[in-house]
Every structure is written in structure tokens, then in C-alpha cells.
């Protein structure tokens, strides 16, 4: 069941990520991202990684921590559905997860290494997935998904946040650092 997911394979919200991927081979896209994204991220310095593009927005470290956590969550969803489990999965609340991660206390290079490790686990799973498992369905966050759609969400979510980093964080005037932001709870990276 290779190819792009159709609109019945995930709720409309998730197509903001799925539609970023034009290839019929999501495993190839995930593999290409495994090389390209760390290369891009390695060009960001430790100091720059503590910047946000506006007050009350996540820092670059918090964005990458979010990408890593979200990939893990969606990979678990793919595993759950692919292995035939029928029970629905709960929502993943990104804001409490981001606050608990304390990403700004972890060195940037560790976040980049973590991305590599998480992505390798994702690739190993999808490369070894039996063909019939790609079409299996499940529910998470009260939304339907196929395993195939989940794979596209993972790739598209990473692509989305790389674009946000390039467009909002790494252009123009440097934004305030994390030290100048309130310590309460981090805001989204949009």
C-alpha cells in the first residue's frame, strides 16, 4: 500500500503535514531527511539554538525537542496500529511535554544526535513493515489514521518545522534569547 495517503486516511488537520510530502515513497523521504536535516541543524550554533523568533515562542532547542518527541509519539502510533491493536490511543499534549523536557538545559549537539537516533529507529520500523500493515487503521486523539498516513505525518511534521526554523528563526534580526523569556511554560513554535 505504497503511495500518497488519500483523504480518508487521516483527519483534515494532519494533511497540513502530509501534503508537504509529494513523493510516493515515504520511506525514501524519511531516509533523505535523516541525512539532510542533521546537516542543516549542525549549521546552527549552541548560542543560536537558544533563540526564539518572538517573545513567548519556543527556542530552536525546544522546537527540535518537540520534533523528536512528536516523532516518537507518531512512531508508537504506527507500531500500535501496524501490529493490530484495536484500542484507541490518547492525545499527545505538546505544551506540557515541551515544558517538562526542559530542552534549553540540554546542549544543542545532544538534540541533533537525538534526532539522528530517533529517525534511525523510525526508518528501521518502516523499512521492515509488512506490506499489508501499511493499510491498517487505528484511532489516536479521537482521529482516524492509517499506518501509511502516520508515516507521512512524521515526514511532513519534520519538514514543517525545518521550514519554520528557516523562515522565522534564522532570517532577519536576531530574536530574544530564552533567557529573556518567561520561564513558566513555553509557547508553540507554529
C-alpha positions as CSV (number, residue, x, y, z in Angstrom):
1,X,0.0,0.0,0.0
2,X,2.6,2.5,-1.1
3,X,1.8,5.9,-2.4
4,X,0.3,9.1,-1.0
5,X,-2.5,8.7,1.6
6,X,-6.0,9.7,0.5
7,X,-8.2,12.0,2.5
8,X,-9.9,9.1,4.3
9,X,-6.6,8.0,6.0
10,X,-6.3,10.9,8.5
11,X,-8.3,13.8,9.7
12,X,-8.1,17.0,7.7
13,X,-5.8,18.7,10.3
14,X,-3.0,16.2,9.6
15,X,-2.9,17.0,5.9
16,X,-1.1,20.2,6.7
17,X,1.9,17.8,7.2
18,X,1.0,15.0,4.8
19,X,0.6,17.5,1.9
20,X,4.2,18.6,2.4
21,X,5.4,15.3,1.0
22,X,4.9,14.8,-2.7
23,X,6.7,11.5,-3.1
24,X,5.0,8.1,-3.4
25,X,7.9,6.6,-1.3
26,X,7.7,8.0,2.2
27,X,10.5,5.7,3.4
28,X,12.8,7.2,0.9
29,X,11.8,10.7,2.1
30,X,12.4,9.7,5.7
31,X,15.8,8.4,4.7
32,X,16.7,11.6,2.8
33,X,15.6,13.6,5.8
34,X,17.8,11.5,8.1
35,X,20.8,12.9,6.2
36,X,19.6,16.4,5.2
37,X,18.0,17.6,8.5
38,X,21.0,16.9,10.7
39,X,23.3,18.5,8.1
40,X,21.1,21.6,8.3
41,X,20.8,21.5,12.1
42,X,24.6,21.2,12.5
43,X,25.0,24.6,11.0
44,X,23.2,26.2,14.0
45,X,25.4,27.2,16.9
46,X,24.8,26.4,20.5
47,X,24.2,30.1,21.1
48,X,21.8,30.5,18.2
49,X,19.9,27.4,19.3
50,X,18.7,29.3,22.3
51,X,16.9,31.9,20.2
52,X,13.3,32.3,19.5
53,X,11.7,34.4,16.8
54,X,9.4,36.2,19.2
55,X,8.6,36.5,22.9
56,X,6.7,33.5,24.2
57,X,7.7,31.3,21.3
58,X,9.8,28.2,21.6
59,X,13.6,28.4,21.2
60,X,15.2,26.4,18.4
61,X,16.2,23.8,21.0
62,X,12.6,23.5,22.1
63,X,11.4,23.1,18.5
64,X,13.8,20.3,17.9
65,X,13.0,18.6,21.2
66,X,9.3,18.8,20.1
67,X,10.1,17.3,16.7
68,X,12.0,14.4,18.4
69,X,9.2,13.8,20.9
70,X,6.4,14.0,18.3
71,X,8.3,11.6,16.0
72,X,8.4,9.1,18.9
73,X,4.7,9.5,19.6
74,X,3.7,9.0,16.0
75,X,6.1,6.1,15.6
76,X,4.4,4.4,18.6
77,X,1.0,5.1,16.9
78,X,2.3,3.4,13.7
79,X,3.6,0.4,15.8
80,X,0.3,0.1,17.7
81,X,-1.9,0.2,14.5
82,X,0.5,-1.9,12.4
83,X,0.6,-4.7,15.0
84,X,-3.2,-4.9,15.0
85,X,-4.0,-3.4,18.4
86,X,-7.5,-2.1,18.3
87,X,-7.8,0.2,21.3
88,X,-7.7,3.9,20.7
89,X,-4.6,5.9,21.8
90,X,-4.8,9.1,23.9
91,X,-3.9,12.6,22.8
92,X,-0.4,13.9,22.9
93,X,-0.3,17.3,24.5
94,X,2.7,19.1,23.2
95,X,2.8,22.1,25.5
96,X,3.1,20.1,28.8
97,X,5.6,17.8,27.1
98,X,7.7,20.7,26.0
99,X,7.7,22.3,29.4
100,X,8.7,19.0,31.1
101,X,11.5,18.4,28.6
102,X,13.5,21.5,29.7
103,X,15.1,21.4,26.3
104,X,17.2,24.6,26.9
105,X,19.1,22.8,29.5
106,X,20.3,20.1,27.0
107,X,23.2,21.0,24.7
108,X,22.2,21.6,21.0
109,X,24.5,18.9,19.8
110,X,22.7,16.4,22.0
111,X,19.4,17.4,20.5
112,X,20.8,16.9,17.0
113,X,22.2,13.5,17.9
114,X,18.9,12.6,19.4
115,X,17.1,13.4,16.1
116,X,19.5,11.1,14.3
117,X,18.8,8.2,16.7
118,X,15.1,8.7,16.7
119,X,15.0,8.9,12.9
120,X,17.1,5.7,12.6
121,X,14.5,3.9,14.8
122,X,11.7,5.3,12.6
123,X,13.5,4.1,9.5
124,X,14.1,0.6,10.8
125,X,10.5,0.2,11.7
126,X,9.1,1.4,8.4
127,X,11.7,-0.4,6.3
128,X,10.7,-3.7,7.9
129,X,7.0,-3.2,7.9
130,X,5.0,-5.9,6.1
131,X,3.1,-4.6,3.1
132,X,-0.3,-5.3,4.5
133,X,0.4,-3.3,7.7
134,X,0.6,0.0,5.8
135,X,-3.2,0.0,5.4
136,X,-4.1,-0.9,8.9
137,X,-6.1,1.6,10.8
138,X,-6.5,3.0,14.3
139,X,-7.6,5.9,16.4
140,X,-5.4,8.4,18.3
141,X,-6.5,11.7,19.7
142,X,-10.0,10.8,18.6
143,X,-8.7,10.9,15.0
144,X,-8.5,8.0,12.4
145,X,-5.2,7.1,10.9
146,X,-3.7,4.5,8.6
147,X,-0.1,3.4,9.3
148,X,0.8,5.0,5.9
149,X,-0.7,8.3,6.9
150,X,1.2,8.3,10.1
151,X,4.5,7.8,8.2
152,X,3.6,10.8,6.1
153,X,2.7,12.8,9.1
154,X,6.2,12.1,10.6
155,X,8.0,13.2,7.5
156,X,5.7,16.2,6.9
157,X,5.9,17.3,10.6
158,X,9.7,17.4,10.4
159,X,9.6,19.2,7.1
160,X,7.2,21.7,8.5
161,X,9.4,22.6,11.5
162,X,12.6,22.8,9.4
163,X,10.7,25.3,7.2
164,X,9.6,27.3,10.3
165,X,13.2,27.3,11.5
166,X,14.4,28.7,8.2
167,X,11.6,31.2,7.7
168,X,11.1,32.5,11.2
169,X,14.1,31.7,13.3
170,X,17.1,32.0,11.1
171,X,16.3,35.1,9.0
172,X,16.3,38.8,9.7
173,X,17.1,40.3,13.1
174,X,18.1,38.0,16.0
175,X,15.2,37.4,18.3
176,X,15.4,37.5,22.1
177,X,17.1,34.6,23.7
178,X,15.5,32.1,26.0
179,X,16.9,33.9,29.0
180,X,14.7,36.9,28.2
181,X,11.5,34.9,28.0
182,X,9.3,34.0,30.9
183,X,10.1,30.6,32.4
184,X,6.5,29.5,33.0
185,X,5.5,27.4,30.0
186,X,6.9,27.5,26.5
187,X,4.7,28.5,23.7
188,X,4.3,26.8,20.4
189,X,6.7,27.1,17.5
190,X,3.9,27.5,15.0
